[in-house]
Amino acid sequence: ASEASRYSIQVNEKNHLEPFSADPSDCSSLWRFLNHSCCPNALVDTVKMKVIALVDIKEGEEITCDYDTTEYKIAFPFCCRCENENCRGNIGGYYKNAGNS
């Protein structure tokens, strides 16, 4: 897709991947199960198209990533409630947090 959506991952300046497939066995878009945290335990590598653990993640523990690293400008900005001491509050994408609103 050429524009960001609520669930997309930006792979370059003009392209976004959507995490939905008609095939329920398709695991190529597992990022749709990731929630945001300002102190994530994983990251989405948009070059290798992999989710990479940043720390040991225990069985049953929620896997989180920083949404500000997955889109230049998030289609639906939101107020974070992760309660981490380094929480940025408003999540709007890379450009928003780089001061380029």
CNS distance restraints for C-alpha pairs under 8 A (distance, minus, plus):
assign (resid   1 and name CA) (resid  15 and name CA) 5.75 0.50 0.50
assign (resid   1 and name CA) (resid  16 and name CA) 5.13 0.50 0.50
assign (resid   1 and name CA) (resid  17 and name CA) 6.29 0.50 0.50
assign (resid   1 and name CA) (resid  18 and name CA) 7.27 0.50 0.50
assign (resid   2 and name CA) (resid  14 and name CA) 5.56 0.50 0.50
assign (resid   2 and name CA) (resid  15 and name CA) 4.88 0.50 0.50
assign (resid   2 and name CA) (resid  16 and name CA) 5.98 0.50 0.50
assign (resid   3 and name CA) (resid  14 and name CA) 7.38 0.50 0.50
assign (resid   3 and name CA) (resid  15 and name CA) 7.01 0.50 0.50
assign (resid   3 and name CA) (resid  16 and name CA) 6.43 0.50 0.50
assign (resid   4 and name CA) (resid   8 and name CA) 5.82 0.50 0.50
assign (resid   4 and name CA) (resid   9 and name CA) 7.62 0.50 0.50
assign (resid   4 and name CA) (resid  10 and name CA) 7.27 0.50 0.50
assign (resid   4 and name CA) (resid  16 and name CA) 6.16 0.50 0.50
assign (resid   4 and name CA) (resid  71 and name CA) 7.43 0.50 0.50
assign (resid   4 and name CA) (resid  73 and name CA) 7.63 0.50 0.50
assign (resid   4 and name CA) (resid  74 and name CA) 6.64 0.50 0.50
assign (resid   4 and name CA) (resid  75 and name CA) 5.48 0.50 0.50
assign (resid   5 and name CA) (resid  18 and name CA) 7.88 0.50 0.50
assign (resid   5 and name CA) (resid  74 and name CA) 7.53 0.50 0.50
assign (resid   5 and name CA) (resid  75 and name CA) 5.32 0.50 0.50
assign (resid   5 and name CA) (resid  76 and name CA) 7.55 0.50 0.50
assign (resid   6 and name CA) (resid  74 and name CA) 7.49 0.50 0.50
assign (resid   6 and name CA) (resid  75 and name CA) 5.84 0.50 0.50
assign (resid   6 and name CA) (resid  76 and name CA) 5.99 0.50 0.50
assign (resid   7 and name CA) (resid  18 and name CA) 6.40 0.50 0.50
assign (resid   7 and name CA) (resid  19 and name CA) 6.67 0.50 0.50
assign (resid   7 and name CA) (resid  32 and name CA) 6.75 0.50 0.50
assign (resid   8 and name CA) (resid  16 and name CA) 5.78 0.50 0.50
assign (resid   8 and name CA) (resid  17 and name CA) 5.35 0.50 0.50
assign (resid   8 and name CA) (resid  18 and name CA) 4.70 0.50 0.50
assign (resid   8 and name CA) (resid  19 and name CA) 6.54 0.50 0.50
assign (resid   8 and name CA) (resid  71 and name CA) 7.82 0.50 0.50
assign (resid   9 and name CA) (resid  16 and name CA) 5.36 0.50 0.50
assign (resid   9 and name CA) (resid  17 and name CA) 5.24 0.50 0.50
assign (resid   9 and name CA) (resid  18 and name CA) 6.75 0.50 0.50
assign (resid   9 and name CA) (resid  46 and name CA) 7.75 0.50 0.50
assign (resid   9 and name CA) (resid  70 and name CA) 5.32 0.50 0.50
assign (resid   9 and name CA) (resid  71 and name CA) 6.11 0.50 0.50
assign (resid  10 and name CA) (resid  14 and name CA) 7.90 0.50 0.50
assign (resid  10 and name CA) (resid  15 and name CA) 5.98 0.50 0.50
assign (resid  10 and name CA) (resid  16 and name CA) 4.23 0.50 0.50
assign (resid  10 and name CA) (resid  17 and name CA) 6.35 0.50 0.50
assign (resid  10 and name CA) (resid  46 and name CA) 7.47 0.50 0.50
assign (resid  10 and name CA) (resid  70 and name CA) 5.75 0.50 0.50
assign (resid  10 and name CA) (resid  71 and name CA) 5.04 0.50 0.50
assign (resid  10 and name CA) (resid  72 and name CA) 7.33 0.50 0.50
assign (resid  11 and name CA) (resid  15 and name CA) 5.80 0.50 0.50
assign (resid  11 and name CA) (resid  16 and name CA) 5.71 0.50 0.50
assign (resid  11 and name CA) (resid  17 and name CA) 7.03 0.50 0.50
assign (resid  11 and name CA) (resid  46 and name CA) 5.44 0.50 0.50
assign (resid  11 and name CA) (resid  47 and name CA) 7.13 0.50 0.50
assign (resid  12 and name CA) (resid  16 and name CA) 7.34 0.50 0.50
assign (resid  18 and name CA) (resid  29 and name CA) 7.76 0.50 0.50
assign (resid  19 and name CA) (resid  28 and name CA) 7.97 0.50 0.50
assign (resid  19 and name CA) (resid  29 and name CA) 4.76 0.50 0.50
assign (resid  19 and name CA) (resid  30 and name CA) 7.17 0.50 0.50
assign (resid  19 and name CA) (resid  31 and name CA) 6.97 0.50 0.50
assign (resid  19 and name CA) (resid  32 and name CA) 5.65 0.50 0.50
assign (resid  20 and name CA) (resid  29 and name CA) 6.87 0.50 0.50
assign (resid  21 and name CA) (resid  26 and name CA) 6.67 0.50 0.50
assign (resid  21 and name CA) (resid  29 and name CA) 7.98 0.50 0.50
assign (resid  30 and name CA) (resid  34 and name CA) 7.78 0.50 0.50
assign (resid  31 and name CA) (resid  44 and name CA) 7.65 0.50 0.50
assign (resid  31 and name CA) (resid  51 and name CA) 7.32 0.50 0.50
assign (resid  34 and name CA) (resid  62 and name CA) 7.88 0.50 0.50
assign (resid  34 and name CA) (resid  63 and name CA) 5.86 0.50 0.50
assign (resid  34 and name CA) (resid  64 and name CA) 5.26 0.50 0.50
assign (resid  34 and name CA) (resid  65 and name CA) 6.48 0.50 0.50
assign (resid  35 and name CA) (resid  62 and name CA) 7.94 0.50 0.50
assign (resid  35 and name CA) (resid  63 and name CA) 6.98 0.50 0.50
assign (resid  35 and name CA) (resid  64 and name CA) 4.93 0.50 0.50
assign (resid  35 and name CA) (resid  65 and name CA) 6.38 0.50 0.50
assign (resid  36 and name CA) (resid  40 and name CA) 7.22 0.50 0.50
assign (resid  36 and name CA) (resid  64 and name CA) 5.40 0.50 0.50
assign (resid  36 and name CA) (resid  65 and name CA) 5.20 0.50 0.50
assign (resid  36 and name CA) (resid  66 and name CA) 5.28 0.50 0.50
assign (resid  36 and name CA) (resid  67 and name CA) 5.65 0.50 0.50
assign (resid  36 and name CA) (resid  80 and name CA) 8.00 0.50 0.50
assign (resid  36 and name CA) (resid  82 and name CA) 7.81 0.50 0.50
assign (resid  37 and name CA) (resid  64 and name CA) 5.81 0.50 0.50
assign (resid  37 and name CA) (resid  65 and name CA) 5.84 0.50 0.50
assign (resid  37 and name CA) (resid  66 and name CA) 5.42 0.50 0.50
assign (resid  37 and name CA) (resid  67 and name CA) 7.64 0.50 0.50
assign (resid  37 and name CA) (resid  80 and name CA) 7.73 0.50 0.50
assign (resid  37 and name CA) (resid  82 and name CA) 5.69 0.50 0.50
assign (resid  37 and name CA) (resid  84 and name CA) 7.97 0.50 0.50
assign (resid  37 and name CA) (resid  87 and name CA) 7.93 0.50 0.50
assign (resid  38 and name CA) (resid  65 and name CA) 7.77 0.50 0.50
assign (resid  38 and name CA) (resid  66 and name CA) 5.70 0.50 0.50
assign (resid  38 and name CA) (resid  82 and name CA) 6.84 0.50 0.50
assign (resid  38 and name CA) (resid  84 and name CA) 6.86 0.50 0.50
assign (resid  38 and name CA) (resid  86 and name CA) 6.72 0.50 0.50
assign (resid  38 and name CA) (resid  87 and name CA) 5.26 0.50 0.50
assign (resid  38 and name CA) (resid  88 and name CA) 6.69 0.50 0.50
assign (resid  39 and name CA) (resid  65 and name CA) 7.82 0.50 0.50
assign (resid  39 and name CA) (resid  66 and name CA) 7.23 0.50 0.50
assign (resid  39 and name CA) (resid  84 and name CA) 6.71 0.50 0.50
assign (resid  39 and name CA) (resid  86 and name CA) 7.23 0.50 0.50
assign (resid  39 and name CA) (resid  87 and name CA) 7.51 0.50 0.50
assign (resid  40 and name CA) (resid  54 and name CA) 7.72 0.50 0.50
assign (resid  40 and name CA) (resid  63 and name CA) 7.75 0.50 0.50
assign (resid  40 and name CA) (resid  64 and name CA) 5.03 0.50 0.50
assign (resid  40 and name CA) (resid  65 and name CA) 4.68 0.50 0.50
assign (resid  40 and name CA) (resid  66 and name CA) 5.84 0.50 0.50
assign (resid  41 and name CA) (resid  53 and name CA) 5.99 0.50 0.50
assign (resid  41 and name CA) (resid  54 and name CA) 5.13 0.50 0.50
assign (resid  41 and name CA) (resid  55 and name CA) 5.65 0.50 0.50
assign (resid  41 and name CA) (resid  56 and name CA) 7.87 0.50 0.50
assign (resid  41 and name CA) (resid  57 and name CA) 7.16 0.50 0.50
assign (resid  41 and name CA) (resid  63 and name CA) 6.33 0.50 0.50
assign (resid  41 and name CA) (resid  64 and name CA) 5.62 0.50 0.50
assign (resid  41 and name CA) (resid  65 and name CA) 6.48 0.50 0.50
assign (resid  42 and name CA) (resid  51 and name CA) 6.61 0.50 0.50
assign (resid  42 and name CA) (resid  52 and name CA) 5.36 0.50 0.50
assign (resid  42 and name CA) (resid  53 and name CA) 4.17 0.50 0.50
assign (resid  42 and name CA) (resid  54 and name CA) 4.84 0.50 0.50
assign (resid  42 and name CA) (resid  55 and name CA) 7.23 0.50 0.50
assign (resid  42 and name CA) (resid  63 and name CA) 6.55 0.50 0.50
assign (resid  42 and name CA) (resid  64 and name CA) 5.83 0.50 0.50
assign (resid  42 and name CA) (resid  65 and name CA) 5.23 0.50 0.50
assign (resid  43 and name CA) (resid  51 and name CA) 5.65 0.50 0.50
assign (resid  43 and name CA) (resid  52 and name CA) 5.32 0.50 0.50
assign (resid  43 and name CA) (resid  53 and name CA) 6.55 0.50 0.50
assign (resid  43 and name CA) (resid  54 and name CA) 6.94 0.50 0.50
assign (resid  43 and name CA) (resid  64 and name CA) 7.74 0.50 0.50
assign (resid  43 and name CA) (resid  65 and name CA) 5.19 0.50 0.50
assign (resid  43 and name CA) (resid  66 and name CA) 7.06 0.50 0.50
assign (resid  44 and name CA) (resid  49 and name CA) 7.06 0.50 0.50
assign (resid  44 and name CA) (resid  50 and name CA) 5.91 0.50 0.50
assign (resid  44 and name CA) (resid  51 and name CA) 4.56 0.50 0.50
assign (resid  44 and name CA) (resid  52 and name CA) 6.35 0.50 0.50
assign (resid  44 and name CA) (resid  65 and name CA) 7.07 0.50 0.50
assign (resid  44 and name CA) (resid  70 and name CA) 7.22 0.50 0.50
assign (resid  45 and name CA) (resid  49 and name CA) 5.40 0.50 0.50
assign (resid  45 and name CA) (resid  50 and name CA) 5.25 0.50 0.50
assign (resid  45 and name CA) (resid  51 and name CA) 6.12 0.50 0.50
assign (resid  45 and name CA) (resid  52 and name CA) 7.06 0.50 0.50
assign (resid  46 and name CA) (resid  50 and name CA) 6.98 0.50 0.50
assign (resid  46 and name CA) (resid  70 and name CA) 7.96 0.50 0.50
assign (resid  53 and name CA) (resid  57 and name CA) 7.20 0.50 0.50
assign (resid  57 and name CA) (resid  61 and name CA) 6.37 0.50 0.50
assign (resid  57 and name CA) (resid  63 and name CA) 7.47 0.50 0.50
assign (resid  66 and name CA) (resid  70 and name CA) 7.28 0.50 0.50
assign (resid  67 and name CA) (resid  71 and name CA) 6.95 0.50 0.50
assign (resid  67 and name CA) (resid  91 and name CA) 7.31 0.50 0.50
assign (resid  67 and name CA) (resid  93 and name CA) 6.75 0.50 0.50
assign (resid  68 and name CA) (resid  72 and name CA) 7.38 0.50 0.50
assign (resid  68 and name CA) (resid  74 and name CA) 7.59 0.50 0.50
assign (resid  68 and name CA) (resid  91 and name CA) 6.32 0.50 0.50
assign (resid  68 and name CA) (resid  92 and name CA) 6.40 0.50 0.50
assign (resid  68 and name CA) (resid  93 and name CA) 4.05 0.50 0.50
assign (resid  68 and name CA) (resid  94 and name CA) 4.96 0.50 0.50
assign (resid  68 and name CA) (resid  97 and name CA) 7.64 0.50 0.50
assign (resid  69 and name CA) (resid  93 and name CA) 6.70 0.50 0.50
assign (resid  69 and name CA) (resid  94 and name CA) 5.87 0.50 0.50
assign (resid  70 and name CA) (resid  93 and name CA) 7.29 0.50 0.50
assign (resid  70 and name CA) (resid  94 and name CA) 7.72 0.50 0.50
assign (resid  71 and name CA) (resid  93 and name CA) 5.29 0.50 0.50
assign (resid  71 and name CA) (resid  94 and name CA) 6.28 0.50 0.50
assign (resid  72 and name CA) (resid  93 and name CA) 4.98 0.50 0.50
assign (resid  72 and name CA) (resid  94 and name CA) 4.60 0.50 0.50
assign (resid  72 and name CA) (resid  95 and name CA) 5.31 0.50 0.50
assign (resid  72 and name CA) (resid  96 and name CA) 7.77 0.50 0.50
assign (resid  73 and name CA) (resid  92 and name CA) 5.88 0.50 0.50
assign (resid  73 and name CA) (resid  93 and name CA) 4.31 0.50 0.50
assign (resid  73 and name CA) (resid  94 and name CA) 6.26 0.50 0.50
assign (resid  73 and name CA) (resid  95 and name CA) 6.01 0.50 0.50
assign (resid  73 and name CA) (resid  96 and name CA) 6.68 0.50 0.50
assign (resid  74 and name CA) (resid  91 and name CA) 7.80 0.50 0.50
assign (resid  74 and name CA) (resid  92 and name CA) 5.00 0.50 0.50
assign (resid  74 and name CA) (resid  93 and name CA) 4.88 0.50 0.50
assign (resid  75 and name CA) (resid  92 and name CA) 7.87 0.50 0.50
assign (resid  76 and name CA) (resid  92 and name CA) 7.43 0.50 0.50
assign (resid  77 and name CA) (resid  90 and name CA) 7.17 0.50 0.50
assign (resid  77 and name CA) (resid  91 and name CA) 5.53 0.50 0.50
assign (resid  77 and name CA) (resid  92 and name CA) 4.50 0.50 0.50
assign (resid  77 and name CA) (resid  93 and name CA) 7.67 0.50 0.50
assign (resid  78 and name CA) (resid  90 and name CA) 5.84 0.50 0.50
assign (resid  78 and name CA) (resid  91 and name CA) 5.38 0.50 0.50
assign (resid  78 and name CA) (resid  92 and name CA) 6.79 0.50 0.50
assign (resid  79 and name CA) (resid  89 and name CA) 5.41 0.50 0.50
assign (resid  79 and name CA) (resid  90 and name CA) 4.52 0.50 0.50
assign (resid  79 and name CA) (resid  91 and name CA) 6.06 0.50 0.50
assign (resid  80 and name CA) (resid  87 and name CA) 7.26 0.50 0.50
assign (resid  80 and name CA) (resid  88 and name CA) 7.33 0.50 0.50
assign (resid  80 and name CA) (resid  89 and name CA) 4.94 0.50 0.50
assign (resid  80 and name CA) (resid  90 and name CA) 5.91 0.50 0.50
assign (resid  80 and name CA) (resid  91 and name CA) 6.38 0.50 0.50
assign (resid  81 and name CA) (resid  87 and name CA) 7.81 0.50 0.50
assign (resid  81 and name CA) (resid  89 and name CA) 7.15 0.50 0.50
assign (resid  82 and name CA) (resid  87 and name CA) 6.69 0.50 0.50
assign (resid  83 and name CA) (resid  87 and name CA) 6.38 0.50 0.50
assign (resid  91 and name CA) (resid  96 and name CA) 7.93 0.50 0.50
assign (resid  91 and name CA) (resid  97 and name CA) 7.92 0.50 0.50
assign (resid  92 and name CA) (resid  96 and name CA) 5.50 0.50 0.50
assign (resid  92 and name CA) (resid  97 and name CA) 7.17 0.50 0.50
assign (resid  93 and name CA) (resid  97 and name CA) 6.54 0.50 0.50
assign (resid  94 and name CA) (resid  98 and name CA) 6.17 0.50 0.50
assign (resid  95 and name CA) (resid  99 and name CA) 6.32 0.50 0.50
assign (resid  95 and name CA) (resid 100 and name CA) 4.94 0.50 0.50
assign (resid  95 and name CA) (resid 101 and name CA) 6.16 0.50 0.50
assign (resid  96 and name CA) (resid 100 and name CA) 5.32 0.50 0.50
assign (resid  96 and name CA) (resid 101 and name CA) 4.64 0.50 0.50
assign (resid  97 and name CA) (resid 101 and name CA) 7.86 0.50 0.50
